[in-house]
Amino acid sequence: MVAAVALTGAAALAQDAPKPEDTEQWSPVPPVVTPGRTDAEPPSDALVLFDGKTLDQWVATKDKAPAGWTVAGGVVTVNKAAGNIETKKSFRNFQLHLEWRVPPGVTGSGQARGNSGVFLASTGPGDGGYELQILDSYENKTYVNGQAGALYKQHPPLVNAMRKPGEWQTYDVVWTAPVFAADGSVTSPAKVTAFHNGVLIQNDAVLAGETRYIGKPSYRPYATAPIKLQAHGDPSPPISFRNIWVRELP
């Protein structure tokens, strides 16, 4: 009888032992997304913001009129007189891909050399929002939190991955929007992970608030916001963009 009890105890222990299937998750099943066949082709679930043909997805920031930048040869070039442009649609969390080019033979130095920016959330008129800097930073010295790949005036890029003027640059960005309580206080700050030409330049960087040219950054509540491209007033020739798409994230 004692032996039978011992056998029963051993069987119970074996039954309670961890199994591989204890930690297997079978649902929910991730949706299928077909990647582009080339680096320039967007994945199947992306919203194409610029396909080289029209600016139908964009408006002028100042008055929401049709975007007045120049489209030719599959690229769009900044029209500084027309001002900033932004997407018609507003977003929250997303993955963004865009390609940009400083013209060959660009002149100027520091911030006056191919200056522009992509505002990951355009939360107000003019340059309101959260800016990832665009600039010719190839052998061009400036303050490090204002060079290409910087989260302007907050985080310098981890490295300078800039190609020469005249060559196309690529940004791939993951934007996590800030979360606000009912009273407007921040419960979770904005975060950015970004790659420049395939090189990690921002690694889950935490923002202290919106971009400020002068003064400290601060937050103001918002729910969703457009993506904005900057028409900077520096005297250098205007830059161009192509292959812009976005994937909304949960």
Rosetta blueprint (number, residue, H / E / L):
1 M L
2 V H
3 A H
4 A H
5 V H
6 A H
7 L H
8 T H
9 G H
10 A H
11 A H
12 A H
13 L H
14 A H
15 Q H
16 D H
17 A L
18 P L
19 K L
20 P H
21 E H
22 D H
23 T H
24 E L
25 Q L
26 W L
27 S L
28 P L
29 V L
30 P L
31 P L
32 V L
33 V L
34 T L
35 P L
36 G L
37 R L
38 T L
39 D L
40 A L
41 E L
42 P L
43 P L
44 S L
45 D L
46 A L
47 L E
48 V E
49 L E
50 F E
51 D L
52 G L
53 K L
54 T L
55 L L
56 D L
57 Q L
58 W E
59 V E
60 A E
61 T L
62 K L
63 D L
64 K L
65 A L
66 P E
67 A L
68 G L
69 W L
70 T E
71 V E
72 A E
73 G L
74 G L
75 V E
76 V E
77 T E
78 V L
79 N L
80 K H
81 A H
82 A H
83 G L
84 N L
85 I E
86 E E
87 T E
88 K L
89 K L
90 S L
91 F E
92 R L
93 N L
94 F E
95 Q E
96 L E
97 H E
98 L E
99 E E
100 W E
101 R E
102 V L
103 P L
104 P L
105 G L
106 V L
107 T L
108 G L
109 S L
110 G L
111 Q L
112 A L
113 R L
114 G L
115 N L
116 S E
117 G E
118 V E
119 F E
120 L E
121 A E
122 S L
123 T L
124 G L
125 P L
126 G L
127 D L
128 G L
129 G L
130 Y E
131 E E
132 L E
133 Q E
134 I E
135 L L
136 D L
137 S L
138 Y L
139 E L
140 N L
141 K L
142 T L
143 Y L
144 V H
145 N H
146 G H
147 Q L
148 A L
149 G L
150 A L
151 L E
152 Y L
153 K L
154 Q L
155 H E
156 P L
157 P L
158 L L
159 V L
160 N L
161 A L
162 M L
163 R L
164 K L
165 P L
166 G L
167 E L
168 W E
169 Q E
170 T E
171 Y E
172 D E
173 V E
174 V E
175 W E
176 T E
177 A L
178 P L
179 V E
180 F E
181 A L
182 A L
183 D L
184 G L
185 S L
186 V E
187 T E
188 S E
189 P L
190 A L
191 K E
192 V E
193 T E
194 A E
195 F E
196 H E
197 N L
198 G L
199 V E
200 L E
201 I E
202 Q E
203 N E
204 D E
205 A E
206 V E
207 L L
208 A L
209 G L
210 E L
211 T L
212 R L
213 Y L
214 I L
215 G L
216 K L
217 P L
218 S L
219 Y L
220 R L
221 P L
222 Y L
223 A L
224 T L
225 A E
226 P L
227 I L
228 K E
229 L E
230 Q L
231 A L
232 H L
233 G L
234 D L
235 P L
236 S L
237 P L
238 P L
239 I L
240 S E
241 F E
242 R E
243 N E
244 I E
245 W E
246 V E
247 R E
248 E E
249 L L
250 P L
